[in-house]
Amino acid sequence: MSADRPAPSPGPILVVNPNSSQSVTDGLSRALERFRVPGGPAIECLTIAEGPPGIITQRHVEEAGLRLADLAERRPDASAFVIACYSDPGIDLVRSVTAAPVYGIQEAGVLSALARADRIGVIAVAATSIPRHLRYLRRMGVESRLAGELALDGLSVAESGHGEAAFAQLADRGERLKALGAGAVVLGCAGMAAQRARLEKRLGLPVVDPTQAAVAMALGGILAAAA
């Protein structure tokens, strides 16, 4: 490439919400606004409309993985993919069908929290998701650094991201995790993004929104490659 010819613009980072809640996707987009930097890649937040309202069961996870892989094959223009579901559905499958880097928000959120604290806590949206999350931590080899994971009670994915009732539960779970020895807290659902800053101020601990963590990794990789 000629020295005086500008480098081509990188393709977009695709942040994909595999559930059908457009309000969750809209919340993700708002939480990622500061990552849309001049000269950086576009950040597109997409909803898989065929998905369930929330990725809760193992069947939801398996079906979401197939839909995500289909989307990745349709978007060869993407510089990176972010799977915006805390179960990281289909991450190995999606990595097998695209040359672009693929980031799961559980993996990224946990690694980001571990960079800031020796032991971490996680707040899940539903108790039924916790065993699946723990299996993933064992796969990552970091389960021994988990102080605990606690779930919200009776809230949907969309409801977890706004309102005083949801925040009260988040604050309660965060304080309990802090008492268990957590030095940082990971929000274990993409829908909680809008509550991050307020919860961090309340707890006095780092609170990691995993989608922001994954996009930060994707953006850093793209900018480093262009340097």
Secondary structure, 3 states (H helix, E strand, C coil): CCCCCCCCCCCCEEEEECCCCHHHHHHHHHHCHHHCCCCCCCEEEEECCCCCCCCCCHHHHHHHHHHHHHHHHHCCCCCEEEECCCCCCCHHHHHHHCCCCEEEHHHHHHHHHHCCCCCEEEEECCHHHHHHHHHHHHHHCCHHHEEEEEECCCCCCCHHHCCHHHHHHHHHHHHHHHHCCCCEEEEECHHHHHHHHHHHHHHCCCEECHHHHHHHHHHHHHHHHHC
